Amino acid sequence: MIAAYADPPYPGMSSFYKRHPDYAGEVDHGDLIAQLCAEYPDAWALHTASTTLKQVLAVCPDDVRVGAWVKPFGVMKPGVNPGYLWEPVIFRGGRRRTDRQEETVRDWCSVPIALQRGLVGAKPEGVCFWIFALLGLKRGDTLIDLFPGTGGVTRAWERWQQQFWAV
């Protein structure tokens, strides 16, 4: 299986990344979702913000699902209420659960934010592991990180595969 992981700058938030060497301006989410569907029909996951979920879902195919990354600890901003303590993850496809002995994966996870990773919005390993489980990824599968940022997703993928000894 070949899957894509996309954690682009969220709509309207690309200015946070102007100093990153890969900065290319605002991401066209319509083009990105078309690319995900065309090039990664097996499985893909896409992060977005709760404030942009409606906009991004409007350009998604009807068969996507939305999971929730709940942040038990997050940065509280003065004057902002309620706080932004969850993040939607849109996902499509993946390996189906085939054995009753396999644990059912929840469509949400509760993982604290990553701190001091060198890039705003870097995802913690626990969130990456949850998405890999959502998609049913296993050792021998291929994961393409379309927005590598800090390289954290790739490192998490390498660690994830180590838990599967049988191919």
Sequence and secondary structure as in RCSB ss.txt:
>XXXX:A:sequence
MIAAYADPPYPGMSSFYKRHPDYAGEVDHGDLIAQLCAEYPDAWALHTASTTLKQVLAVCPDDVRVGAWVKPFGV
MKPGVNPGYLWEPVIFRGGRRRTDRQEETVRDWCSVPIALQRGLVGAKPEGVCFWIFALLGLKRGDTLIDLFPGT
GGVTRAWERWQQQFWAV
>XXXX:A:secstr
 EEEEE    TT GGGGTTSTT  SS  HHHHHHHHHHH SSEEEEE  TTTHHHHHTTS TT EEEEEE SS  
  TT SS   EEEEEEEE      TTS    SEEE     SSSSTT   HHHHHHHHHHTT  TT EEEESS TT
SHHHHHHHHHHHT    
